[in-house]
């Protein structure tokens, strides 16, 4: 164990510490806890929590089902709107969605624990592999889904329910998308993302082809020709760069790669981490990278964000989580130059910033933070090829409220479209709604020409 | 400080909180603990005839219903009267009374409806120094199958007969405990009074099946696969008890008959409600069985503080104060008009008032105003039913506001009449009495 060794190294902690650090952030409620928490729900009319949920889960109903000792019924309520309700229960920023809308906040400043109650019910159903949905009679239609992330999986499941066949193409080795590769380890331990994929695929009629990349192995045009419809849920594969001196130095890494690598690492002690780590950015990815760097044994972890606390995309809850794990968050600092020594990172020079007339400007004053590893978490961007003439806007695929793109029979959803927030739960809503739209389009196109005499 | 000293048919206790005849008062050990905790008196668990003691089931005796956070709302039991030998109980009662001369100690008795049985047990009880006796005509389970308990309480003639024996063969004050398992509580109360009782106490437990085990298809508590109806008590029965107490308190035939109020008393407020409806004191069981004897301390301080705040100096100042305000429906003022009012600052926007009114009442509460979630009473639809007040999770967020006489009731389009008028004279009433000219 060389906790304080400089440079980037693994094994900074004792094995037990790794286990503790990467265990479940919020262990599941036991039955008693769930009953106490569910008792707090008022069963509101036209409940604000439900309105705040992008997938519009009937939250008052599922909580009432938990309170009446019917967690399986609760799970059915959840899954009927959101088949990835298990992961959403773990990763949704509930503090800015359902729980923010909870009327209990008004009276007591403490919402009903909606996320943890959702996890309670979905975990019980998934552990029993209780399937609530079954395939309708085969329709003979086959739909291609590009991307096995939350949007693609939700779309595939809903299509399968309606009796269609689905082929899902994904560039990575495993299905799950960001659920598998982009979520902090402690938010979904025990291989939950794969278990969820298995649970979802059990409905049948869905084939997943891994290692198949759009633009490399096939084009949108191919799919449009071969399938009855196409759904694109490819997320944001690109990572924004800094464009400053020293970016090429060893020890400057993309936070998303670090998070993915850590997720896939069987032994967390094998994941090397710097002694002093700087994370650039202000979103959930920055927090996930910073917290996990700390959990891997980094001595100092600093998030540097070029704007103020109120501008951070990471929720207050996430910021508090980072602070509680010993991460320092510094605001109004923009990266200026990465300093190196012997080809590796030695530190970062940052410039103080300020808002002047609504514009972010450098003040000219600079400072240096010593670092042996720097993570870039300044945003992901759309990156894809093979889409042909698909209409785009501000680097995202243009869709309407039914997730239809500019091309006939081609739909899209999730982070790659110009609609909704970049959240797992929004992606699920898109995928589900696109599936419904596809089904509806088939139905209206397939009206029988001759009525029964 | 308010004076909480209680004098109930000559039986004195430092406060009006007695423990009812039940498991908490089955033996000296418990009663000593109760007195140490501050209880003003106890009614010792019911004594039976000399001879082999009764036996209880050896499986579960209690079942319950719960509210939010598993707060116990109702308790059901199938326990019988004391299953300890009579002589042991009598010895312990005597000792406890000697140890605690300032507390009330009442003996509850249940023996068959045979004059010799009562004649035999009364002197034994009197010898203990007990302050009085309570006749258990209430237990609805087990003993009633043997012609005792509620089987007596359901037949006014038996009540009168046994009370008469007790007054004849004992100098002790007699409290007759009534069963609620009858259609009109006034009849057994009147019978007890005719027999010469000094007081009545009520209610005993209500016949009930508290729940059913859906795996075994058997009532709870389940004893070897079967269940039996039991006696229901606890907070859930309070409204039934309050009504029965008030019925006796305002009945011309029993008016003034001392009442010991029983049924779901859990807090000082419950006790105060029994007192103002005509009870001279209260008896408690389920609250103690749920929380232990210490709860009497909350009851004492709560009642005392409330009395101080309101300027009531003694229990006599409050006992029966609400009785004149209990009336029959037909005498309620039909010219009184109230409307619900929602305090928008207190409203948490749960919408329960709206949906309750919309789905089940009078469609008088908005849910959306100008595209914004907003709950407000539409006075032209509101009949003043008070349902919204009861379903609102925030206390005092919705209140009923009486319209001033002379103002317009937007629902009826009529001016609120300042004069009292009830159903007996209402034009829609075919039986209406013609108003005296």
Interface residues (C-beta under 8 A of the other chain):
Chain A: X35 X36 X39 X40 X42 X43 X44 X45 X46 X47 X48 X103 X104 X106 X107
Chain B: X68 X69 X70 X348 X349 X350 X351 X352 X354 X355 X367 X373 X393 X394
